[in-house]
Amino acid sequence: MKKTIDEHAERFSEKATEYDGSKSEEYHACRSLVIEHAAPTSEDIVLDLGTGTGAIALALAADAKKVVGRDISDGMLAEARRKADEAGIENIEFGDGRFRDPNYDGPVSIATSNFALHHLSDDEKRDAIETIAALEPDRFVLGDVMFFETPDPEAPFYSPEVDDPATVGALADMFTDAGFVLTAVERVHPQVGVLVGERVPIDRQTIDYDSDR
Ligand SMILES: C[S@@+](CC[C@H](N)C(=O)[O-])C[C@H]1O[C@@H](n2cnc3c(N)ncnc32)[C@H](O)[C@@H]1O
């Protein structure tokens, strides 16, 4: 992590009220893909980590049974709560929580995160993905800054002083090591993408190489 949790929290709180108006076309494309892949039904409980002002959480609430949003920034959470109140959304709960300590131990069927995990170092991302897997969601949808090609600090979405994105390959290893089967990889930009992991019971995690013989 290039900044401490407190530094990230303060940085986001300072820009919380302007945050929603400052997003790029690629951010919106990534957000739409996360929402599309999460696809909750009225039975699903969604945990959205690094929820910010609720871009993912609020969009999923209409179809989900319940959405739980967690973030480290009081300012971002205040915006998320304000937007939920304004929209009259009641099946949503925002609160303090971190990737590696979500401060939530209820049931989760879908975990999501958008544009947030890249603030953690790769070792911390691995811990975070294992923490998410331990909550036993059926699906984990991650939209984020991630490297499909050689990292380019001059290109958008990657500011080395605050960001610590992983390569797609490293993230894919973290997903599979945590017990997720990677079912979709969406490339939005050379430095932005969406990964979808599904949890498959251990006894079904074998590949039948002889299936068509
Ligand atoms: C770029 S914003 C993304 C917000 C939202 N997910 C979206 O799609 O607009 C990143 C968010 O991650 C949060 N964040 C950073 N580090 C975090 C951590 N370790 N645990 C939880 N949230 C974190 C920040 O406070 C911020 O609200």
The ligand as a Gaussian input file, in Angstrom:
#p B3LYP/6-31G(d) Opt

LIG

0 1
 C      -11.923000       5.164000      -6.401000
 S      -13.029000       4.880000      -5.041000
 C      -14.197000       3.702000      -5.704000
 C      -15.551000       3.810000      -5.040000
 C      -16.657000       2.961000      -5.668000
 N      -16.407000       1.556000      -5.524000
 C      -16.884000       3.305000      -7.102000
 O      -16.919000       2.402000      -7.953000
 O      -17.061000       4.493000      -7.419000
 C      -12.044000       3.859000      -3.968000
 C      -12.680000       3.648000      -2.606000
 O      -11.949000       2.625000      -1.915000
 C      -11.865000       2.969000      -0.565000
 N      -10.747000       2.235000       0.024000
 C       -9.424000       2.418000      -0.148000
 N       -8.734000       1.505000       0.554000
 C       -9.645000       0.710000       1.168000
 C       -9.563000      -0.406000       2.048000
 N       -8.377000      -0.894000       2.432000
 N      -10.703000      -0.986000       2.478000
 C      -11.917000      -0.502000       2.089000
 N      -12.060000       0.570000       1.286000
 C      -10.936000       1.174000       0.820000
 C      -11.713000       4.477000      -0.582000
 O      -12.051000       5.083000       0.646000
 C      -12.652000       4.880000      -1.705000
 O      -13.937000       5.169000      -1.239000

